[in-house]
């Protein structure tokens, strides 16, 4: 499975030749200034919640590519008002079979307001199950005991977790989350972008390594196979 980081919590995964983009925030991310959002391709866009640092480039990319946007019902309605009508609303606890695999929406403990101040619905995480592998993207979240349910849905090949602290889990809580979800390969997101969430990379990696876990910290534009 091909994984590409675009910085902050924006990344893409290719499954069955479908380009799946998550939480597009590129144009306004100083750390991703080497990436042109207008060159990013997507067949699907998944939005974990409505905060601007997860949705800022969604309308532009969805309009240009025609990608189907999967999100909460409230964000779906907001996008429709912005002229983006190729949307698929979901909510926590639900699942859907797409042409690349099955996605289940799970709880994320966070908040979700849209850029214009309107309510963005429940924040969500996503569990992807496919013939090419399974993974969990938690979205922005605190550590929660609900994560212990995820191994009952599927065995994970890798997971994408926030580690920046202040607004989400820190690295230590993400280590505990990795144990809850029974996943050894973790890609860290939601760190360094702003002053509030700058981290010590080596210290974070050491925390994971001490528990027999692997933490990957990819630079914007960097890719890897999983």
C-alpha positions as CSV (number, residue, x, y, z in Angstrom):
1,X,0.0,0.0,0.0
2,X,1.5,3.3,-1.1
3,X,1.4,6.1,1.5
4,X,2.3,9.8,0.9
5,X,2.5,12.5,3.5
6,X,1.5,16.1,2.6
7,X,2.2,17.5,6.1
8,X,0.2,18.0,9.2
9,X,-2.7,15.4,9.1
10,X,-2.9,15.4,5.3
11,X,-1.8,12.2,3.5
12,X,-2.9,9.9,0.7
13,X,-3.1,6.1,0.4
14,X,-3.5,4.2,-2.8
15,X,-5.8,1.1,-2.7
16,X,-6.8,-0.7,-5.8
17,X,-5.4,2.2,-7.9
18,X,-7.8,4.6,-6.1
19,X,-6.1,7.7,-4.7
20,X,-7.6,8.4,-1.2
21,X,-6.7,11.7,0.3
22,X,-7.2,12.6,3.9
23,X,-7.8,16.0,5.6
24,X,-6.4,18.3,2.9
25,X,-4.5,21.2,4.5
26,X,-1.6,22.1,2.2
27,X,-1.8,25.6,0.9
28,X,-1.8,27.3,4.3
29,X,0.8,24.9,5.9
30,X,4.2,26.6,5.9
31,X,5.9,23.2,6.3
32,X,4.3,22.0,3.1
33,X,5.3,25.0,1.0
34,X,7.1,22.8,-1.4
35,X,3.9,21.0,-2.4
36,X,1.4,22.5,-4.8
37,X,-2.1,21.6,-3.7
38,X,-3.3,22.1,-7.3
39,X,-1.1,19.1,-8.4
40,X,-2.6,16.7,-5.8
41,X,-4.9,14.1,-7.3
42,X,-7.7,12.3,-5.5
43,X,-10.5,9.8,-6.3
44,X,-11.8,10.1,-2.7
45,X,-11.3,12.7,0.1
46,X,-12.0,11.6,3.7
47,X,-12.5,14.3,6.3
48,X,-12.2,13.5,9.9
49,X,-13.7,16.8,11.1
50,X,-14.4,20.3,10.0
51,X,-11.5,22.3,11.5
52,X,-9.7,24.5,8.9
53,X,-6.4,22.7,9.4
54,X,-8.1,19.5,8.0
55,X,-10.4,21.0,5.4
56,X,-8.9,24.1,4.0
57,X,-8.0,22.7,0.5
58,X,-11.0,20.3,0.3
59,X,-13.3,22.4,-1.9
60,X,-10.6,23.3,-4.4
61,X,-9.3,19.8,-4.7
62,X,-12.7,18.2,-4.8
63,X,-13.9,20.7,-7.5
64,X,-10.8,20.1,-9.6
65,X,-10.6,16.3,-9.4
66,X,-14.3,15.4,-9.0
67,X,-13.3,13.3,-5.9
68,X,-16.0,11.9,-3.8
69,X,-15.8,13.5,-0.3
70,X,-16.7,11.2,2.7
71,X,-17.4,13.1,5.9
72,X,-20.0,13.8,8.6
73,X,-23.5,14.7,7.6
74,X,-23.0,18.3,8.7
75,X,-19.9,18.7,6.6
76,X,-21.6,17.1,3.7
77,X,-24.4,19.7,3.9
78,X,-21.8,22.5,4.2
79,X,-19.9,21.2,1.2
80,X,-23.1,21.0,-0.8
81,X,-23.6,24.7,-0.1
82,X,-20.1,25.4,-1.4
83,X,-20.9,23.7,-4.6
84,X,-19.3,20.3,-3.8
85,X,-22.1,17.8,-4.4
86,X,-20.2,14.5,-4.9
87,X,-20.3,13.7,-1.2
88,X,-21.0,10.6,1.0
89,X,-22.2,11.4,4.5
90,X,-21.4,9.0,7.3
91,X,-21.4,9.0,11.1
92,X,-19.8,7.1,14.0
93,X,-20.7,3.4,14.1
94,X,-21.6,3.2,10.5
95,X,-19.7,1.4,7.7
96,X,-19.9,1.4,3.9
97,X,-18.5,-0.7,1.1
98,X,-16.6,1.4,-1.5
99,X,-15.0,0.1,-4.6
100,X,-11.6,-0.2,-2.8
101,X,-12.8,-1.8,0.4
102,X,-14.9,-1.2,3.5
103,X,-14.7,1.8,5.8
104,X,-16.1,2.0,9.3
105,X,-16.5,5.3,11.2
106,X,-15.3,5.2,14.8
107,X,-15.3,7.6,17.7
108,X,-12.8,10.5,17.9
109,X,-12.8,12.6,21.1
110,X,-12.3,16.1,19.8
111,X,-14.4,19.1,18.5
112,X,-15.6,20.0,15.0
113,X,-16.4,23.5,13.9
114,X,-16.3,24.6,10.2
115,X,-14.3,27.6,8.9
116,X,-17.4,29.8,8.9
117,X,-18.2,28.9,12.5
118,X,-21.0,26.5,11.8
119,X,-21.2,23.1,13.5
120,X,-19.2,20.3,11.8
121,X,-20.9,17.3,13.4
122,X,-19.1,14.6,15.3
123,X,-15.4,14.2,14.7
124,X,-14.6,10.7,13.4
125,X,-11.9,8.2,12.9
126,X,-11.8,5.6,10.0
127,X,-11.0,1.9,9.9
128,X,-10.2,0.8,6.4
129,X,-10.4,-2.9,5.4
130,X,-9.3,-4.0,1.9
131,X,-7.7,-6.8,0.0
132,X,-4.4,-4.9,0.0
133,X,-4.3,-4.2,3.8
134,X,-6.1,-2.7,6.7
135,X,-5.4,0.6,8.6
136,X,-6.9,3.0,11.1
137,X,-6.8,6.8,10.9
138,X,-7.9,8.2,14.2
139,X,-8.4,11.8,13.2
140,X,-7.7,14.4,15.9
141,X,-8.5,12.6,19.2
142,X,-7.7,12.2,22.8
143,X,-6.7,8.7,24.0
144,X,-10.0,6.8,24.5
145,X,-10.9,3.3,25.7
146,X,-13.1,3.1,22.6
147,X,-9.9,2.3,20.7
148,X,-9.9,-1.1,22.3
149,X,-12.9,-2.1,20.1
150,X,-10.9,-1.6,16.9
151,X,-9.0,-4.9,17.0
152,X,-12.4,-6.6,17.1
153,X,-13.2,-5.1,13.7
154,X,-9.9,-6.0,11.9
155,X,-6.2,-6.7,12.3
156,X,-4.3,-3.6,11.4
157,X,-1.2,-3.4,9.2
158,X,-0.6,0.2,10.2
159,X,-2.3,3.2,11.9
160,X,-2.1,7.0,11.6
161,X,-2.3,8.8,15.0
162,X,-1.8,12.4,16.2
163,X,1.2,12.9,18.5
164,X,1.5,16.7,18.9
165,X,-0.2,17.2,22.3
166,X,-2.1,20.3,23.3
167,X,-5.0,19.7,20.9
168,X,-4.7,15.9,20.7
169,X,-2.8,13.0,22.1
170,X,0.9,13.3,22.8
171,X,3.4,10.6,21.9
172,X,3.0,8.8,25.3
173,X,-0.8,8.6,24.8
174,X,-0.3,7.5,21.2
175,X,1.9,4.6,22.5
176,X,-1.0,3.5,24.7
177,X,-3.3,3.9,21.8
178,X,-1.1,1.6,19.7
179,X,-1.4,-1.0,22.4
180,X,-5.2,-0.6,22.5
181,X,-5.5,-1.1,18.8
182,X,-2.8,-3.8,18.7
183,X,-0.8,-2.2,16.0
184,X,3.0,-2.0,15.9
185,X,3.5,0.4,12.9
186,X,2.4,3.9,13.6
187,X,2.6,7.0,11.4
188,X,2.6,10.1,13.4
189,X,0.6,13.2,12.3
190,X,-0.6,16.6,13.7
191,X,2.8,17.8,15.0
192,X,5.2,20.6,14.4
193,X,2.9,22.7,12.2
194,X,2.2,25.3,14.9
195,X,4.0,26.4,18.0
196,X,1.5,24.6,20.2
197,X,2.3,21.2,18.7
198,X,6.1,21.1,18.2
199,X,7.7,17.9,19.4
200,X,11.0,16.3,20.0
201,X,11.2,13.7,17.2
202,X,13.9,11.5,18.7
203,X,12.2,11.4,22.1
204,X,8.9,10.4,20.5
205,X,10.6,7.6,18.5
206,X,12.3,6.4,21.6
207,X,9.0,6.2,23.5
208,X,7.6,3.9,20.8
209,X,10.8,1.9,20.4
210,X,10.9,1.1,24.2
211,X,7.5,-0.6,23.8
212,X,8.6,-2.6,20.7
213,X,6.7,-0.2,18.4
214,X,7.8,1.6,15.2
215,X,7.0,5.3,14.8
216,X,7.3,6.8,11.3
217,X,7.6,10.6,11.0
218,X,7.4,11.5,7.4
219,X,8.3,14.9,5.9
220,X,5.8,16.6,3.6
221,X,6.1,15.0,0.2
222,X,7.7,11.8,1.5
223,X,6.3,8.4,0.6
224,X,6.6,4.9,1.8
225,X,5.3,1.4,1.1
226,X,3.3,-0.3,3.8
